[in-house]
Amino acid sequence: MRYADLVRALEIFGFSDRVTLREIKARHRELVRRHHPDSAGRGGDPEQIRLVNAAYGIIREYAENYRFSFAEEEFYEQNPDERLRMQFADAPLWGSK
């Protein structure tokens, strides 16, 4: 897989650079349902379903091979509210004693 393939797959799904696995799965279901031949009499688009499924495969492959980081800095990157709490919890202005 090339990075350009991943970017194209994200464009098909309408994603930016950060999404959860739950969001990936939900968006896949939504897109397949939208383009399915049996969907509300619209006739569907088999070519679009093929593109969506190919994009899903690329995104899923990337996510399955992703190496998760449990480093403290990554934790605070993923949880900005916790970073603020950690930085300012002891500050008198924010209610500490």
C-alpha positions as CSV (number, residue, x, y, z in Angstrom):
1,M,0.0,0.0,0.0
2,R,1.2,3.5,-0.8
3,Y,0.4,6.6,1.2
4,A,-1.5,8.0,-1.9
5,D,-3.8,4.9,-1.7
6,L,-4.6,5.6,1.9
7,V,-5.3,9.3,1.2
8,R,-7.6,8.3,-1.7
9,A,-9.4,5.8,0.6
10,L,-9.9,8.5,3.2
11,E,-11.3,10.8,0.6
12,I,-13.8,8.2,-0.5
13,F,-14.9,7.9,3.1
14,G,-14.9,11.6,3.6
15,F,-12.4,11.4,6.6
16,S,-9.7,13.7,7.7
17,D,-6.6,12.5,9.5
18,R,-8.1,11.1,12.8
19,V,-11.0,8.7,13.1
20,T,-12.0,5.8,15.4
21,L,-12.5,2.2,14.3
22,R,-16.2,2.7,15.2
23,E,-16.4,5.6,12.8
24,I,-14.7,3.7,10.0
25,K,-17.1,0.8,10.4
26,A,-20.2,3.0,10.6
27,R,-19.2,5.0,7.6
28,H,-18.6,1.8,5.6
29,R,-22.1,0.5,6.4
30,E,-23.6,3.9,5.5
31,L,-21.8,4.1,2.1
32,V,-22.6,0.5,1.1
33,R,-26.3,1.1,2.1
34,R,-26.4,4.3,0.1
35,H,-25.0,2.7,-3.1
36,H,-26.6,-0.8,-2.8
37,P,-28.8,-1.8,-5.7
38,D,-31.7,-2.6,-3.4
39,S,-31.6,0.8,-1.6
40,A,-34.9,2.7,-1.8
41,G,-35.4,2.2,-5.5
42,R,-32.5,4.3,-6.5
43,G,-31.0,1.5,-8.4
44,G,-27.6,1.7,-6.6
45,D,-24.2,1.9,-8.1
46,P,-22.2,-1.3,-8.2
47,E,-19.0,0.6,-9.3
48,Q,-19.3,2.9,-6.3
49,I,-19.8,-0.1,-3.9
50,R,-16.6,-1.6,-5.4
51,L,-14.7,1.6,-4.7
52,V,-16.1,1.8,-1.2
53,N,-15.2,-1.8,-0.4
54,A,-11.7,-1.3,-1.8
55,A,-11.2,1.8,0.2
56,Y,-12.5,0.0,3.3
57,G,-9.9,-2.7,2.7
58,I,-7.1,-0.2,2.5
59,I,-8.2,1.6,5.7
60,R,-8.8,-1.6,7.6
61,E,-5.4,-3.0,6.5
62,Y,-3.7,0.2,7.7
63,A,-5.6,0.2,11.0
64,E,-4.9,-3.5,11.7
65,N,-1.2,-3.0,11.2
66,Y,-1.0,0.2,13.1
67,R,1.4,0.1,16.1
68,F,-0.3,1.7,19.0
69,S,1.8,3.9,21.2
70,F,1.1,3.9,24.9
71,A,3.6,6.6,25.6
72,E,2.6,9.4,27.9
73,E,2.9,12.0,25.2
74,E,0.7,10.1,22.8
75,F,-1.9,9.6,25.6
76,Y,-2.1,13.4,26.1
77,E,-2.2,13.9,22.3
78,Q,-5.3,11.7,22.2
79,N,-6.8,13.2,25.4
80,P,-6.3,17.0,25.4
81,D,-8.6,17.5,28.3
82,E,-6.4,15.3,30.5
83,R,-3.3,17.3,29.3
84,L,-5.0,20.4,30.6
85,R,-6.0,18.8,33.8
86,M,-2.5,17.5,34.4
87,Q,-0.9,20.9,33.6
88,F,-3.3,23.1,35.7
89,A,-4.7,20.8,38.4
90,D,-2.5,22.3,41.1
91,A,-2.9,25.9,40.0
92,P,-4.7,28.0,42.6
93,L,-6.7,29.7,39.8
94,W,-8.4,26.4,39.0
95,G,-9.5,25.6,42.5
96,S,-6.7,23.6,44.0
97,K,-5.8,24.3,47.6
